[in-house]
Amino acid sequence: MSINYDERIPNNVDLSSDRRLKRALEKWLPRYQSWWNDVGPQVFSTNEIYLRTAISTEAGGWANFDHVRMPEYRWGIFLNAPEKDRVIPGGDDAGKPVWQTVPGEHRNSLKRLIVTQADTEPASVEQQRWLASTAPSLYDARNLFQVNVEEGRHLWAMVYLLQAYFGRDGRDEADELLERRSGDVDKPRILDAFNQPCTDWLTFHCFTCFTDRDGKFQLGALAESAFDPMARTCKFMLTEEAHHLFVGESGMERIIRRGAQLAKLDPNGDARNQGGIDLQTIQKYINFWFSYSIDLFGSEISSNAADFFASGLKGRWRESKDYTEHSALNQTRAVTQVQNGQLIDTHVPLRNAMNEELRESYAKDCARVVRRWNKALQSEGVDFRVTLPSTRFFRRQGIYTDFHFNREGQLIDEATWEANKDSWLPTESDRAYVQSLMKPVHEPGKIANWIAKPRRGIHGNDFDFEYVRTDS
C-alpha cells in the first residue's frame, strides 16, 4: 500500500481510475488550501518545519521525515490495505461480508457519522492557529505543527469518503466543512469541545491528551464498521493519531514534573512563586478537559447508539479482537441514574448503552495515563497525586446534565456546587495566570521555565535539533 506522490493529490486508492472523483477532489483542493492559509497555523506558516509525511500504510518505515514548508505539505488520501475475507464485526449481521458500497437504508446515518468526525479535524487546527506565537520551545512548535498537518490530512480522508460514496450530497457536505469555524457565533463547529478557545499550552496539552484520545476511541469504533472503506480509512488515521496522543500525554507529564520541581525550590512550596504552574491548577485543567471530552461520547442511554451497533455502522472498541459475543442481544448493562434525588443503578439493554461502553474504555485508558504522571510525581519526591474526576462530574451532555456532582460523583445541590466549583475548575484568575506564562521561546535548544525538557527528541534527533528553521 505505497502512496503515489506523482499525482496532484497523493493517494493509494487509484484515484486516477475515477476521473469524475478526481476532478471533484481537485476542485476542492484550492478551497482547502485557501482555508488552510486563512485559519491554519499563522506563525512560522511558511518556515521549514521538520515534519513526517506518510509514504506507505504498511507497518514499519511508513513515514518520511524532512523539513517542509506547511503550505507545501502533501496532503492525501490513504487507506489501510483491504483485509481478505473481512466480515462485519458486530451487530445483527455479524459474520456476514462487509460492505464496499453504502446501503441505501444506512446512507443518512453513515453520512452523519462521517461529517461529525470530519468536522473535528479542521476545528482543532482553527483552535490552535495562534499557539506557535507562544511556543515554549521549537520542539513543541514542531509537535504542534505535526498535529495540525495530520488533522488536515484526516479531513482529506473523510472528504474522500463523502465525495466518493455520497455524490452531490457528499460534495456539499465537504464544502460545508470548510465554511464552519471553531467558536463562530453563526456557524460554529458541530461539537462544543471544538468551539472552546485554545490560547495556552496547558490547554493544548490537555486537549491533545484528553480530546484527541476521544478521537482515538471514536475512530476505533468506526474502524469496526461494516462499511469497509470507512474502516480502512480510520485504521490508518489511528496510526497517525498515536503521535497526537503522545504530544498531549508527554507534554502534560513535562508540565507536571516541572511544577513539582519548582514547588520544591520555593520556601512555601508554591510553584507560582518560581514562575511555574502549580499542581493544584493543573488538576483543575485535568478536571475540565476530561469532563469536556467525556461529553463527546454522547448520552449514557441512546437509541441512536443502539441502532448504529445493530446495523454494523459502529462497533465497540476492538470489537473484533476483544469480544467473543458480537450481537449484544439479551444482555444488559448497569447505568447509574438519578431517581428521586438518589443515585440508583439501573439495568438497560446493552445496545442502548454502547456510548457508555466506549466511554468506559476511554476512561480506563485515561487512568493509565494518570498513573504514568503520578510515577513522575513520585520520582520527583512530592506527595501530590493527580486524579481523574468521576464521569458524572461537570457534564453538559447525557443523563447527568441537569444535576450537580462533586469530583467523586456524589450528587450535590446547587449551593454546594457554587461554593466549590472554583476549587474544582479553572477560574478566570487561573487562566489569566497560565496565560501570563505564555512567552515565546524560539531559539533552538532553549525552553520556557514552566515546562520540563523532553527526555528525547523526534526521530532520533536531540532536543536542540533545528525542528523549525527560523531563518527560512
DRENDRENDREN-267739 format. One record per residue (C-alpha): z, x, y; residue in one letter. Coordinates in steps of 0.25 Angstrom, whole numbers, padded with zeros to 4 digits, always signed. Each point is the difference from the previous one (the first is absolute). Layout:
<recs>
ZXYA;...
</recs>
This chain:
<recs>
+0000+0000+0000M;-0004+0011+0010S;-0003-0005+0014I;-0014+0000+0007N;+0001+0006+0014Y;-0015+0001+0002D;+0000-0015+0004E;+0004-0005+0014R;+0012-0007-0006I;+0006+0009-0011P;+0002-0008-0013N;+0001+0000-0015N;-0005-0014-0002V;-0015+0003+0000D;-0001-0007+0014L;-0015+0004+0001S;-0004-0009-0011S;+0004-0012+0008D;-0008+0000+0013R;+0006-0013+0006R;+0014+0005-0002L;-0003+0014+0005K;-0006-0006+0013R;+0012-0009+0002A;+0010+0012-0001L;-0009+0009+0008E;+0000-0011+0011K;+0015-0001-0001W;+0002+0016+0001L;-0002+0001+0015P;+0009-0012+0003R;+0011+0008-0009Y;-0003+0013+0008Q;+0002-0008+0013S;+0013-0006-0005W;+0005+0014-0004W;-0003+0006+0013N;+0006-0011+0008D;+0013-0002-0008V;+0001+0011-0010G;+0007+0013+0003P;+0000+0003+0015Q;+0006+0014-0001V;-0007+0012-0006F;-0011-0010-0002S;-0011+0010+0000T;+0007+0012-0005N;-0002+0007-0013E;+0011-0006-0010I;+0003+0006-0014Y;-0004-0013-0008L;-0002-0003-0014R;-0013-0008-0004T;-0002-0006-0013A;-0012+0006-0008I;+0003-0007-0014S;+0008-0011-0006T;+0004+0009-0012E;+0014+0005-0002A;+0001+0015+0004G;-0008+0006+0012G;-0004-0013+0005W;+0002+0004+0015A;-0005+0011+0009N;+0008+0006+0012F;-0006+0005+0012D;+0000-0001+0015H;-0007-0013+0005V;-0001-0007+0013R;+0005-0014-0002M;-0012-0007+0006P;-0009+0008-0010E;+0009-0004-0012Y;-0009-0005-0011R;+0006-0014-0004W;-0006-0006-0012G;+0001-0010-0012I;+0007+0006-0012F;+0004-0008-0013L;+0006+0005-0013N;-0009+0002-0012A;-0001-0013-0008P;+0009-0001-0011E;-0007-0003-0013K;+0003-0014-0006D;+0010-0003+0010R;+0006-0014-0001V;+0008-0009+0009I;+0014+0006+0000P;+0008-0013+0003G;+0000-0015+0002G;-0007-0011-0007D;-0012+0008-0004D;+0008+0013-0004A;-0008+0007-0010G;-0014-0005+0004K;-0011+0009+0006P;+0002+0003+0015V;-0009-0006+0011W;-0011+0008+0006Q;-0003-0011+0010T;+0008-0010+0007V;+0002-0013-0007P;-0003-0012+0010G;+0014-0006-0003E;+0007+0012+0005H;-0009+0004+0011R;+0009-0004+0012N;+0013+0005-0007S;-0006+0014-0002L;-0006+0001+0014K;+0014-0004+0005R;+0006+0011-0008L;-0010+0011+0004I;+0000-0004+0015V;+0015+0001+0001T;+0001+0013-0007Q;-0012+0005+0009A;+0007-0004+0013D;+0011+0009-0003T;-0008+0013+0000E;-0006+0000+0014P;+0013-0006+0005A;+0009+0012-0003S;-0011+0009+0006V;+0001-0008+0013E;+0016+0000+0000Q;+0000+0015-0001Q;-0012+0004+0009R;+0009+0007+0011W;+0010+0006-0010L;-0006+0014+0000A;+0003+0001+0015S;+0015+0003-0004T;-0002+0006-0014A;+0012+0009-0004P;-0010+0010-0006S;-0014+0002-0002L;+0003-0001-0015Y;+0005-0014+0003D;-0012-0003+0009A;-0009+0004-0012R;+0007-0009-0009N;-0001-0012+0009L;-0015+0002+0002F;-0002+0001-0015Q;+0007-0013-0002V;-0009-0006+0011N;-0013+0004-0005V;+0004-0005-0014E;+0004-0013+0005E;-0013-0001+0006G;-0007+0003-0013R;+0008-0010-0007H;-0005-0010+0011L;-0014+0004-0005W;+0004-0003-0014A;+0004-0014+0003M;-0012-0002+0009V;-0009+0004-0012Y;+0006-0011-0008L;-0002-0010+0010L;-0014+0003+0003Q;-0005+0003-0014A;+0007-0013-0006Y;+0002-0010+0011F;-0014-0001+0007G;+0000-0005+0014R;+0015-0004+0000D;+0003+0014-0004G;-0008+0006+0011R;+0007-0009+0010D;+0014+0004-0005E;-0004+0015+0001A;-0003-0002+0014D;+0013-0007+0003E;+0007+0011-0006L;-0004+0009+0012L;+0003-0011+0010E;+0014-0003-0003R;+0010+0010+0007R;+0014+0004-0004S;+0010-0007+0009G;-0010-0007+0008D;+0005-0013+0005V;-0013-0008-0002D;-0006+0007-0013K;+0011+0007-0007P;+0000+0006-0014R;+0003-0010-0011I;+0013+0006-0005L;+0012+0001+0010D;+0004+0014-0004A;-0014+0005+0004F;+0002-0005+0014N;+0013+0008+0003Q;+0000+0011+0009P;+0000+0014-0006C;+0003+0010+0012T;+0009+0010-0006D;+0000+0009-0012W;+0013-0006-0007L;-0007-0014+0000T;-0013+0007-0005F;+0007+0006-0012H;+0008-0012-0003C;-0014-0008+0001F;-0007+0010-0010T;+0012+0000-0009C;+0003-0015-0001F;-0012-0008+0005T;-0010+0009-0006D;+0008-0001-0013R;-0002-0015+0001D;-0015+0004+0000G;+0002+0008-0013K;+0005-0012-0007F;-0010-0010+0006Q;-0011+0009-0004L;+0006+0002-0014G;+0000-0015-0002A;-0014-0001+0005L;-0004+0011-0010A;+0004-0009-0011E;-0010-0011+0005S;-0010-0006-0009A;-0010+0002+0011F;-0004+0014-0005D;-0007+0006+0013P;+0013-0003+0007M;+0009+0006-0011A;-0009+0013+0000R;+0001+0000+0015T;+0015-0001+0001C;+0002+0010-0011K;-0007+0011+0008F;+0007-0004+0013M;+0014+0002-0007L;-0005+0014-0002T;-0001+0002+0015E;+0012-0008+0003E;+0010+0010-0007A;-0002+0009+0011H;+0004-0010+0010H;+0013-0003-0007L;+0003+0015-0001F;-0002+0001+0015V;+0011-0011+0002G;+0009+0004-0011E;+0000+0015+0003S;+0000-0003+0015G;+0013-0009-0001M;+0007+0011-0008E;-0003+0010+0010R;+0005-0009+0011I;+0013-0003-0008I;+0002+0015-0004R;-0001+0004+0015R;+0009-0011+0004G;+0011+0005-0009A;-0002+0015+0004Q;+0001-0003+0015L;+0012-0009-0003A;+0007+0012-0006K;-0003+0008+0012L;+0007-0009+0009D;+0015+0000+0002P;+0001-0015+0000N;-0010-0001-0012G;-0010-0007+0009D;-0015+0004-0002A;-0004-0007+0013R;+0008+0011+0008N;-0008+0010-0007Q;-0014-0007+0003G;-0001-0006-0014G;-0001-0014-0006I;+0014-0004-0005D;+0001-0006-0014L;+0005-0013+0004Q;-0012-0002+0009T;-0009+0004-0012I;+0007-0010-0009Q;-0003-0011+0010K;-0015+0003+0000Y;+0000+0000-0015I;+0006-0014+0000N;-0010-0005+0010F;-0013+0006-0007W;+0005-0003-0014F;+0002-0015+0004S;-0013-0001+0007Y;-0007+0006-0012S;+0007-0009-0010I;-0006-0012+0008D;-0014+0004-0003L;+0002-0004-0015F;+0000-0015+0004G;+0010-0011-0004S;+0009+0002-0012E;-0005-0013-0005I;-0015-0002+0002S;-0010-0009-0007S;-0011+0009+0006N;+0005+0012-0007A;+0001-0009-0013A;-0015-0004+0002D;-0004+0015+0003F;+0006+0005-0013F;-0004-0012-0009A;-0015+0002+0005S;+0001+0015-0002G;-0002+0004+0015L;+0012+0008+0000K;+0010+0006-0010G;+0014+0005+0000R;+0002+0015+0003W;-0006+0008-0012R;-0003-0013-0007E;-0009+0006-0011S;+0009+0011-0003K;+0015-0005+0002D;-0001-0014-0006Y;-0003-0005-0014T;+0000-0015+0003E;-0010-0003+0011H;+0000-0015+0001S;+0013-0001+0007A;+0001-0014-0005L;+0012-0007-0005N;+0009+0010+0007Q;+0009-0001+0012T;+0006+0010+0010R;+0013-0001+0007A;-0002-0001+0015V;+0013-0001+0009T;-0002-0012+0010Q;+0009-0006+0011V;+0006-0013-0004Q;+0010-0008+0008N;+0005+0013+0006G;+0001+0008-0013Q;-0009+0010-0007L;-0004-0006-0013I;-0008+0007-0011D;-0011-0010-0004T;-0011+0002-0010H;-0014-0002+0004V;-0013+0001-0009P;-0004+0015+0000L;-0014-0002+0005R;+0006-0006+0013N;+0009+0012+0001A;-0011+0010+0000M;+0002+0005+0014N;+0014+0002-0004E;-0004+0008-0012E;-0008+0009+0009L;+0011+0001+0010R;+0010+0005-0010E;-0010+0011-0005S;-0001+0004+0015Y;+0015+0000+0002A;+0002+0008-0012K;-0010+0011+0005D;+0007+0000+0014C;+0013+0002-0007A;-0005+0012-0007R;-0005+0006+0014V;+0014-0003+0006V;+0006+0008-0012R;-0008+0012+0004R;+0004-0001+0014W;+0015-0001-0004N;-0002+0013-0008K;-0005+0007+0013A;+0013-0005+0007L;+0008+0005-0012Q;-0006+0014+0001S;+0003+0000+0015E;+0015-0002-0003G;+0002-0013+0007V;+0006-0013-0005D;-0009-0010+0006F;-0010-0007-0009R;-0011-0009+0004V;-0002-0013-0007T;-0010-0012-0001L;+0004-0014+0005P;+0000-0012-0009S;-0014-0006-0001T;+0006-0013+0006R;+0004+0008+0013F;-0008-0002+0013F;-0011-0009-0006R;-0011-0007+0008R;-0008-0005-0012Q;+0004-0007-0013G;+0012-0008-0004I;+0010+0008+0008Y;-0007-0002+0013T;+0009-0011+0006D;+0013+0007-0004F;+0008+0012+0004H;+0005+0011-0010F;+0008+0013+0002N;-0006+0013-0006R;+0007-0003-0014E;-0008-0013+0000G;+0012-0009+0002Q;-0002-0013+0007L;+0006+0001+0015I;+0000-0010+0012D;-0008+0003+0012E;+0012+0005+0008A;+0003+0010-0010T;-0014+0004+0000W;+0000+0001+0015E;+0012+0008+0000A;-0005+0011-0010N;-0015+0000+0002K;+0000+0012+0010D;+0008+0008-0011S;-0011-0003-0010W;-0013+0000+0007L;-0006+0010+0011P;+0005-0005+0014T;-0009+0003+0012E;+0009+0011+0004S;-0002+0006-0014D;-0015-0001+0002R;+0001+0006+0014A;+0008+0012-0006Y;-0010+0002-0011V;-0012-0001+0010Q;+0007+0010+0009S;-0001+0011-0011L;-0015-0002-0002M;-0005+0012+0007K;-0013+0007-0005P;+0000+0013-0007V;-0014+0004-0001H;+0001+0015-0004E;-0003+0005-0014P;+0013+0003-0007G;+0009-0007+0010K;+0008-0013-0003I;+0009-0009+0008A;+0015+0001-0001N;+0002-0014-0006W;-0008+0002-0013I;+0001+0011-0011A;-0012+0008-0004K;-0007-0004-0012P;+0003+0008-0013R;-0015+0003-0002R;-0013-0002+0008G;-0012-0007-0004I;-0009+0004-0011H;+0007+0013-0002G;+0000+0004+0014N;+0012+0005+0008D;+0007-0009+0011F;-0006+0009+0011D;-0014-0002-0005F;-0010-0006+0010E;+0000-0014-0004Y;-0005-0004+0013V;-0009+0009+0008R;+0005-0003+0014T;-0011+0009+0007D;-0012-0007-0007S;
</recs>
